[in-house]
Amino acid sequence: MTSRTDLFSKNIFFNLWGLAILLILILIFQLVGYFISIYFLKFFYHISVNDVKSLMNHPDGSALGINIGRWSNFIQFAFYMGIPAVIFTFINGSKISDFTLFNNKPNRKKITLAIITGISALPVVNVITTLTQQFPWPTSLRYFAQKLEFSRNSIFENMLDMHHLNELLICIFILAFLPALLEEYVFRGLVLKIGLTQFSKAKRALFFQAFIFTILHLSLYEFLGIFMMGSALGIIAYRNNSLWYNTITHFTFNAVTVIIHFLLIIKFEKTGVMENPESFLNNFFVAIPASLIFGLSFYHLTKKDNE
């Protein structure tokens, strides 16, 4: 990846000012996507704007509320993450393939390692998040963090209320495939390469993109866990000079999260016992082996072929 930085350093917006432009575009299209989702869903479901807003922000668990939550998330995410990335790419006179390198044929062994890394990272990140929640935060900061987490969790739990296979596939597409594709393009395809052109050391660029990735997720309790994943995904992209494997890792991480929720809901319907996903992932017999597997798979995934 470092061998390609000369190409990007010559681009007029491919610097820290360009990053500011990209972030401003993300903010603008987040607002655009929000209003478009409201009015599209208003006409599609024949309900008022206020009803759409209410179900988006305060889901009631109804079938309508679940659908509003899923499709509003899809529309907003596609707008604020997808459109700014495409605009930024083309105003720099570049092609999408310049940043993804998807034209490089992926290695089957590394695809397997990427999948294993994504699966094993889930308990690791969950344990980090749980430990972060136990930290003695100042009262005002803890109140803010809990309020933010409650709002985020209620929205995501609403979208993850799945009872049929087609709902599982929809959620995997909206919450796993789309974020993996677009976020990897933005953060490891654009932001990381901006960092590589602006900083003398690759370590600083990797820290830089992970920090931006984490900040935009707007979660205090998940900050360290998201930062770890952002760093890991950045290293995978950097060491392999491609977005193939970090995108697969990201998709697997998100998809397994969705699948676990689905399986626990199905289990609840059969047994009447509802298990918390966090309790399952924090289990000693899950977290410890997962940590070891994550370390090994990540090492081999990021190891240079000639090492």
C-alpha positions, -999 to 999 in steps of 0.1 A, spaced: 0 0 0 28 24 7 41 20 -28 9 35 -41 8 66 -20 25 88 -46 -5 83 -68 -28 97 -41 -5 124 -27 -8 142 -61 -46 144 -59 -58 179 -50 -81 168 -22 -61 138 -10 -49 154 22 -62 164 56 -83 192 40 -97 165 18 -106 144 49 -125 174 63 -144 176 30 -152 139 32 -164 142 68 -186 172 59 -201 153 30 -209 124 54 -226 149 78 -246 165 49 -257 132 34 -266 119 69 -292 147 71 -302 141 35 -307 104 41 -326 110 73 -352 132 56 -354 110 24 -360 79 46 -388 97 65 -407 108 34 -401 76 15 -414 55 43 -443 79 49 -455 73 13 -446 36 12 -465 28 45 -492 55 42 -485 69 76 -477 104 89 -443 119 92 -446 121 129 -455 84 130 -424 76 110 -402 97 132 -417 81 164 -412 45 151 -376 53 140 -365 69 173 -388 50 197 -396 15 182 -426 -2 197 -418 -38 187 -446 -39 161 -441 -54 126 -445 -19 112 -420 -5 137 -394 -32 129 -397 -26 91 -395 12 96 -363 6 117 -347 -17 92 -354 3 60 -347 37 75 -313 24 86 -307 10 51 -316 43 34 -296 65 58 -265 44 58 -265 41 20 -267 78 17 -243 90 43 -216 64 38 -220 55 1 -226 88 -17 -198 108 0 -173 80 -8 -182 80 -45 -182 118 -47 -148 120 -29 -134 94 -52 -144 111 -84 -135 147 -75 -100 133 -70 -100 119 -105 -97 84 -92 -115 51 -97 -130 30 -71 -107 1 -81 -77 24 -71 -88 20 -35 -102 -14 -32 -78 -35 -53 -105 -61 -55 -91 -69 -90 -63 -88 -71 -74 -124 -69 -79 -133 -32 -61 -162 -16 -83 -190 -4 -62 -196 27 -64 -159 37 -102 -159 30 -105 -187 56 -83 -168 80 -103 -136 75 -135 -156 84 -119 -171 115 -106 -137 126 -141 -121 122 -157 -149 143 -131 -150 170 -130 -112 173 -166 -110 185 -161 -124 220 -129 -104 224 -146 -71 215 -176 -80 237 -153 -86 267 -135 -53 262 -169 -35 260 -181 -52 292 -149 -42 311 -153 -7 298 -188 -5 312 -174 -15 347 -149 14 347 -157 40 374 -168 68 350 -178 102 364 -216 103 371 -224 128 344 -203 109 318 -219 76 328 -254 90 325 -246 103 290 -230 70 280 -259 49 293 -285 72 276 -267 69 243 -263 31 246 -300 27 256 -310 46 225 -286 27 202 -295 -7 217 -333 -2 215 -329 7 178 -307 -23 170 -327 -47 191 -358 -36 172 -341 -43 138 -328 -77 151 -362 -89 161 -362 -118 136 -384 -149 134 -380 -162 99 -351 -170 76 -360 -142 52 -358 -117 80 -323 -131 89 -311 -126 53 -325 -90 52 -307 -82 85 -275 -97 73 -276 -76 42 -285 -44 60 -264 -48 91 -235 -69 79 -229 -68 41 -236 -31 35 -216 -18 65 -187 -41 57 -185 -30 20 -190 8 25 -172 13 58 -141 -6 46 -141 15 14 -144 47 34 -121 40 63 -96 15 49 -99 26 13 -100 64 16 -91 75 52 -62 51 56 -46 61 23 -51 98 32 -32 90 64 -4 72 45 1 103 23 1 127 53 21 108 80 57 97 77 51 64 95 24 38 86 17 33 124 4 68 126 -18 64 96 -32 31 110 -39 48 144 -54 78 125 -80 58 105 -89 36 135 -96 68 156 -118 83 129 -136 50 125 -142 48 162 -153 84 167 -180 81 140 -196 51 157 -206 74 186 -203 50 215 -183 55 247 -186 20 261 -177 4 228 -149 29 221 -120 6 229 -136 -25 212 -143 -6 181 -109 10 181 -93 -25 184 -113 -37 154 -106 -5 134 -69 -10 141 -70 -47 132 -89 -41 100 -65 -14 90 -35 -36 96 -51 -64 75 -57 -40 46 -23 -24 49 -3 -57 51 -23 -73 22 -25 -42 0 -61 -50 -7 -96 -46 9 -106 -82 3 -97 -97 36 -106 -68 60 -140 -66 42 -145 -104 47 -134 -101 84 -158 -71 89 -187 -88 72 -182 -120 92 -180 -101 125 -213 -84 118 -230 -114 103 -222 -137 132 -236 -110 156 -269 -110 136 -270 -149 134 -265 -152 172 -294 -129 179 -315 -149 154 -306 -183 170 -313 -170 205 -347 -157 195 -356 -191 179 -344 -208 211 -366 -185 231 -396 -194 210 -390 -231 216 -379 -231 252 -392 -199 267 -357 -191 280 -342 -159 266 -304 -158 268 -285 -126 266 -260 -125 237 -234 -107 258 -237 -133 285 -230 -160 259 -200 -142 245 -186 -133 279 -185 -170 289 -151 -180 300 -152 -211 278 -160 -190 248 -139 -158 254 -105 -174 263 -103 -198 233 -116 -171 210 -89 -147 222 -62 -173 213 -78 -181 180 -81 -144 171 -44 -138 179 -32 -167 157 -55 -161 128 -48 -124 128 -10 -130 129 -11 -154 99 -35 -131 80 -12 -101 84 21 -120 80 39 -111 48 42 -140 24 80 -138 25 83 -137 63 
